[in-house]
């Protein structure tokens, strides 16, 4: 049990913590706006990704992905929103100011991005199905996996926001701050392209 849990946790951190649209958007929002303005967006990402976890664990995600027209609409809407978010990050003031709080992505934006993020379904699905934690009891095994992965979701997303926000403190200069915003926006666009076109 302990070895299975350790391997499961390691796989979860590696797959779910790797750069993707949600994690890079959090880093970008943290870098361009700071932690405080991004707190609602972070909460939305965590709640939304935890919802993806439940959808994967319950089999509902597989059912939804069997409807091609629904997948196409959600994919286009998600790509458009992520590109808009990249634009907002790229054009944000280099250092977070009080006026930025009103322009920060909302809780609901975080939920939408998470639910429409193909990397979330792929990573969670891969980790969830990789290992059995409690042999002979599907209900307890499912519950244990959900608890562990929900914990990883919180840790990973907080870490990415913290990582990005360090740039708003370190890069106080206008030029260096602007460069950081542009780099995070470009990385977000690349992650969107990778997530949507590698499937």
Backbone torsions as a table, in degrees:
resi	resn	phi	psi	omega
1	UNK	NA	-47.9	-177.4
2	UNK	-64.7	-40.9	179.1
3	UNK	-66.7	-44.1	177.9
4	UNK	-60.2	-42.4	179.4
5	UNK	-64.2	-43.2	179.9
6	UNK	-63.6	-44.3	178.8
7	UNK	-66.1	-39.4	177.9
8	UNK	-62.7	-45.7	179.8
9	UNK	-64.7	-41.4	178.3
10	UNK	-62.3	-45.8	178.6
11	UNK	-62.7	-39.8	-179.7
12	UNK	-63.9	-45.2	179.7
13	UNK	-64.2	-40.5	-178.3
14	UNK	-67.8	-48.1	-176.3
15	UNK	-77.0	-47.7	-175.5
16	UNK	-79.2	-20.6	179.4
17	UNK	-91.3	-5.6	179.8
18	UNK	-71.7	157.5	-177.9
19	UNK	-59.7	137.1	177.7
20	UNK	-159.0	179.5	-177.4
21	UNK	-55.4	-44.7	-177.0
22	UNK	-70.2	-48.3	-176.6
23	UNK	-66.4	-42.1	179.1
24	UNK	-70.0	-32.6	176.6
25	UNK	-66.5	-38.3	176.6
26	UNK	-63.8	-43.6	178.0
27	UNK	-62.5	-41.7	180.0
28	UNK	-66.2	-43.0	177.7
29	UNK	-65.6	-39.5	177.0
30	UNK	-63.1	-40.9	-179.5
31	UNK	-69.7	-39.6	-174.8
32	UNK	-88.0	-23.7	-174.2
33	UNK	-126.4	-17.9	-179.1
34	UNK	93.5	170.1	-175.8
35	UNK	-68.6	-48.1	-173.6
36	UNK	-58.9	-48.6	178.4
37	UNK	-64.6	-24.3	-175.4
38	UNK	-91.0	0.0	-172.1
39	UNK	-62.7	-39.6	179.7
40	UNK	-68.5	-38.3	177.8
41	UNK	-64.3	-42.7	175.9
42	UNK	-57.6	-47.0	179.4
43	UNK	-60.1	-40.2	178.4
44	UNK	-64.9	-40.4	178.0
45	UNK	-63.2	-44.6	-179.0
46	UNK	-65.0	-46.5	179.4
47	UNK	-65.2	-43.9	-179.8
48	UNK	-64.0	-43.6	-179.9
49	UNK	-69.2	-34.8	175.2
50	UNK	-65.3	-34.3	175.7
51	UNK	-66.0	-40.3	175.2
52	UNK	-59.1	-42.2	178.1
53	UNK	-56.9	-46.2	179.9
54	UNK	-66.4	-39.1	178.5
55	UNK	-63.5	-40.2	178.4
56	UNK	-68.1	-46.3	-177.1
57	UNK	-64.1	-34.1	-177.5
58	UNK	-85.6	-12.0	-178.0
59	UNK	88.9	-4.2	-179.9
60	UNK	-64.3	-36.6	-179.9
61	UNK	-59.6	-43.2	178.9
62	UNK	-61.8	-38.6	178.6
63	UNK	-65.6	-44.4	179.8
64	UNK	-64.1	-39.8	-179.4
65	UNK	-71.3	-8.2	176.8
66	UNK	-84.6	-1.5	178.2
67	UNK	-106.1	95.6	-173.2
68	UNK	-58.2	-39.6	-177.5
69	UNK	-66.2	-38.3	178.1
70	UNK	-66.3	-42.9	178.8
71	UNK	-60.9	-42.2	-178.9
72	UNK	-64.1	-44.2	-178.9
73	UNK	-64.9	-47.6	-179.3
74	UNK	-64.2	-39.5	179.5
75	UNK	-62.2	-45.6	179.2
76	UNK	-65.1	-43.8	179.6
77	UNK	-63.0	-42.0	-179.9
78	UNK	-65.4	-44.2	179.6
79	UNK	-61.9	-41.6	179.6
80	UNK	-63.6	-42.9	-179.5
81	UNK	-67.0	-41.0	-179.2
82	UNK	-65.2	-36.6	176.5
83	UNK	-68.3	-38.5	175.5
84	UNK	-62.3	-42.0	178.5
85	UNK	-63.8	-39.7	176.8
86	UNK	-60.6	-40.4	177.1
87	UNK	-62.4	-43.3	-180.0
88	UNK	-63.3	-39.6	178.8
89	UNK	-66.7	-45.0	-177.5
90	UNK	-63.5	-32.7	-175.2
91	UNK	-100.5	3.5	179.3
92	UNK	-70.8	152.4	174.9
93	UNK	-58.5	145.6	-177.0
94	UNK	-57.6	-34.6	179.3
95	UNK	-119.7	141.0	-178.1
96	UNK	-63.4	132.2	176.0
97	UNK	-124.0	166.8	-178.1
98	UNK	-58.4	-35.4	-178.3
99	UNK	-68.2	-17.9	-178.7
100	UNK	-71.5	-28.4	-175.1
101	UNK	-55.3	-41.2	-178.9
102	UNK	-67.9	-24.0	-177.7
103	UNK	-96.6	-3.9	-178.8
104	UNK	-67.9	148.7	178.0
105	UNK	-58.2	147.1	-174.5
106	UNK	-87.9	172.9	173.6
107	UNK	-55.8	-46.2	-177.3
108	UNK	-68.6	-30.8	174.8
109	UNK	-62.9	-41.1	178.1
110	UNK	-64.0	-41.3	178.3
111	UNK	-64.2	-46.8	-178.9
112	UNK	-60.6	-46.8	-179.0
113	UNK	-60.8	-41.1	-179.7
114	UNK	-65.3	-45.2	-178.0
115	UNK	-67.6	-26.7	-177.6
116	UNK	-101.2	8.1	-175.8
117	UNK	-89.2	108.3	-177.8
118	UNK	-62.3	-30.3	179.6
119	UNK	-64.0	-34.8	179.9
120	UNK	-61.8	-45.9	-179.8
121	UNK	-65.1	-42.4	-178.2
122	UNK	-66.0	-47.3	-177.4
123	UNK	-67.6	-46.1	-179.3
124	UNK	-65.8	-42.4	178.5
125	UNK	-60.5	-42.4	-179.4
126	UNK	-65.3	-44.7	-179.3
127	UNK	-69.5	-45.3	-175.6
128	UNK	-58.0	-41.3	-176.3
129	UNK	-88.2	-0.9	-173.0
130	UNK	-74.9	-24.1	-169.8
131	UNK	-158.3	149.3	172.9
132	UNK	-100.6	126.9	-179.0
133	UNK	-90.5	-37.4	-179.0
134	UNK	-125.4	107.7	-176.6
135	UNK	-70.0	140.1	171.4
136	UNK	79.1	3.1	178.9
137	UNK	-142.8	97.0	-175.4
138	UNK	-62.3	-39.8	-177.8
139	UNK	-64.9	-48.8	179.0
140	UNK	-66.1	-38.3	178.4
141	UNK	-62.5	-45.6	178.6
142	UNK	-61.8	-45.3	179.5
143	UNK	-61.7	-42.8	179.6
144	UNK	-63.7	-43.3	179.4
145	UNK	-63.4	-42.4	-179.8
146	UNK	-63.0	-42.8	179.7
147	UNK	-62.9	-47.6	-178.9
148	UNK	-63.4	-45.9	-177.4
149	UNK	-70.4	-33.5	175.8
150	UNK	-63.9	-39.5	176.1
151	UNK	-61.9	-45.4	179.3
152	UNK	-62.1	-41.1	178.7
153	UNK	-57.5	-46.5	179.4
154	UNK	-63.7	-46.9	-177.8
155	UNK	-63.8	-48.0	-176.5
156	UNK	-62.0	-46.1	-176.9
157	UNK	-71.1	-37.1	174.3
158	UNK	-62.8	-40.2	-179.6
159	UNK	-63.5	-42.3	179.7
160	UNK	-66.7	-38.9	176.6
161	UNK	-64.5	-43.4	178.6
162	UNK	-63.0	-42.1	177.5
163	UNK	-58.0	-48.5	-179.8
164	UNK	-65.9	-38.5	-175.9
165	UNK	-68.4	-23.2	177.3
166	UNK	-61.4	-28.8	179.1
167	UNK	-68.1	-31.5	179.9
168	UNK	-70.7	-21.9	176.9
169	UNK	-92.4	-38.5	-177.4
170	UNK	-76.1	-44.5	-176.1
171	UNK	-93.4	76.3	-177.5
172	UNK	-78.9	-22.7	-179.8
173	UNK	-68.3	147.0	-177.3
174	UNK	-61.7	-44.2	-177.1
175	UNK	-68.4	-46.1	-179.2
176	UNK	-67.5	-36.4	176.7
177	UNK	-64.5	-42.4	177.6
178	UNK	-63.4	-40.7	179.0
179	UNK	-62.4	-42.2	178.4
180	UNK	-61.2	-43.5	178.2
181	UNK	-60.1	-44.1	-179.2
182	UNK	-65.8	-38.6	178.9
183	UNK	-64.3	-45.7	179.8
184	UNK	-65.6	-38.0	177.8
185	UNK	-64.0	-43.0	178.9
186	UNK	-64.6	-41.4	177.9
187	UNK	-63.9	-37.5	177.6
188	UNK	-63.9	-43.7	178.3
189	UNK	-61.9	-42.8	178.1
190	UNK	-63.8	-39.5	179.5
191	UNK	-67.6	-35.1	176.9
192	UNK	-64.1	-47.7	179.7
193	UNK	-60.2	-43.9	-179.6
194	UNK	-63.5	-45.4	-176.9
195	UNK	-65.2	-38.1	-174.1
196	UNK	-88.4	-30.2	-174.9
197	UNK	-101.6	-4.2	177.0
198	UNK	-92.5	-3.1	180.0
199	UNK	-92.8	NA	NA
